[in-house]
Amino acid sequence: MRIDKFLWSVRFYKTRSIATEEIKKNRVSIGGQVVKSSKEVTEGDVITVRKNQIDYKIKVIQIPKSRIGAKLVTLHIKDMTDSEQYALLESRRLAQDYYRQKGEGRPTKKDRREMDGFLDVDDDDEEEAEPSDKDWDNFFNDEAEGDE
């Protein structure tokens, strides 16, 4: 089976064309040698894939006939990736969360509408909101009447 089809079959990549592009970018190697998309995969091969800024290392146990379900992947490949690589991935994820928590950032349209409703800001109301001398007089008269 071709390497691009194999990586797609064992659900390493979502589509076969993405697998082919990654192979063209020299992110996939078998036994330490960069390969082309047409390279045949055999049982026992150790494939190294650079994905999400870490190097995954998988060993081919069995060649699937076609794309397989996620639960069956462990029957066809064995994950030999170093735990250091997974720790590196986790630390990068935590570092990203440190600067910006999920859900923060620019407000969504719904958030803006809620803020406008809370602040009750309209462009037309701002022009009319200027208090006049008459308003001030009424304000102080109302206070004086309330004190009595």
C-alpha positions in Angstrom: 0.0 0.0 0.0 1.2 3.5 -0.8 2.4 5.6 2.1 -0.1 8.4 1.5 -3.0 5.9 1.4 -1.7 4.2 4.5 -1.5 7.4 6.6 -5.0 8.2 5.4 -6.3 4.7 6.2 -5.0 4.7 9.7 -6.6 8.1 10.3 -3.3 10.0 10.7 -4.6 12.6 8.2 -8.2 13.5 7.4 -7.8 13.3 3.6 -5.5 11.5 1.3 -4.6 14.8 -0.4 -3.5 16.3 2.9 -1.3 13.2 3.5 0.2 13.7 0.0 1.0 17.4 0.7 2.7 16.6 4.0 4.8 13.9 2.2 5.8 16.5 -0.4 6.9 18.9 2.3 9.3 16.1 3.6 7.4 15.7 6.9 7.2 11.9 6.5 10.0 9.4 6.5 10.4 5.6 6.7 13.5 4.3 8.5 15.0 7.8 8.6 14.7 8.4 4.9 12.4 11.0 3.4 9.9 9.3 1.0 7.6 10.1 -1.9 3.9 9.5 -1.9 4.3 6.4 -4.1 6.6 4.6 -1.6 5.1 1.2 -0.6 4.7 0.5 3.1 5.4 -3.0 4.4 4.7 -4.6 7.8 7.5 -3.8 10.3 8.3 -0.4 8.8 8.9 2.5 11.3 7.3 5.7 10.0 8.2 9.1 11.4 5.7 11.9 10.9 6.2 15.5 11.8 2.7 16.9 12.8 1.7 19.6 15.2 5.3 20.5 15.8 6.2 17.1 17.2 7.7 13.9 15.7 5.3 10.9 15.8 6.9 7.5 15.4 4.6 4.6 14.4 5.4 1.0 13.6 3.3 -0.8 11.0 1.8 -4.0 12.4 -0.6 -4.8 9.7 -1.7 -3.2 6.4 -5.4 -2.4 6.3 -7.4 -3.1 3.1 -9.1 0.3 3.2 -9.8 3.2 5.7 -10.5 1.7 9.1 -12.5 2.9 12.1 -10.8 4.7 15.0 -11.2 1.8 17.3 -9.4 -0.5 14.9 -6.3 1.7 14.5 -4.4 0.0 17.3 -4.6 -3.3 15.5 -2.7 -1.9 12.5 -0.1 0.5 14.0 1.9 0.8 17.2 2.6 4.2 18.7 6.4 4.5 19.5 6.4 8.2 20.0 8.6 9.4 22.9 6.8 10.7 25.9 9.0 13.8 25.7 7.3 14.7 22.5 3.8 14.5 24.1 5.1 16.6 27.0 6.4 19.1 24.6 3.0 19.3 22.9 1.3 19.7 26.2 3.6 22.5 27.4 3.0 24.4 24.1 -0.7 24.1 24.6 -0.5 25.3 28.2 1.8 28.2 27.2 -0.8 29.3 24.6 -3.6 29.1 27.2 -1.5 31.3 29.5 -1.6 34.3 27.2 -5.2 33.9 26.1 -7.8 31.8 27.7 -10.3 30.0 25.5 -13.2 32.3 24.8 -11.3 35.5 25.3 -10.3 37.9 22.6 -12.4 39.9 20.3 -16.1 39.9 21.4 -18.5 38.1 19.2 -21.5 39.8 17.6 -23.7 38.4 20.4 -21.3 39.8 23.0 -21.4 43.2 21.4 -25.2 43.2 21.3 -25.3 42.3 25.0 -22.8 45.1 25.8 -24.8 47.6 23.8 -28.0 46.5 25.6 -26.2 46.8 28.9 -24.8 50.2 28.1 -28.0 51.3 26.2 -25.9 53.2 23.6 -27.5 54.4 20.4 -26.1 57.0 18.0 -29.5 58.9 17.8 -29.8 59.0 21.6 -26.4 60.5 22.1 -27.3 63.7 20.2 -30.6 64.1 22.2 -28.9 63.1 25.5 -27.3 66.6 25.8 -28.9 68.2 28.9 -30.4 71.6 28.3 -30.8 74.5 30.8 -34.5 73.6 31.0 -33.6 70.0 32.0 -31.3 71.2 34.7 -34.0 73.5 36.1 -36.5 70.7 36.1 -34.0 68.4 37.8 -33.4 70.8 40.7 -37.1 71.7 41.0 -37.9 68.0 41.3 -35.4 67.6 44.1 -36.7 70.7 45.9 -40.2 69.3 45.7 -39.1 65.9 47.0 -37.5 67.5 50.0 -40.7 69.2 51.2 
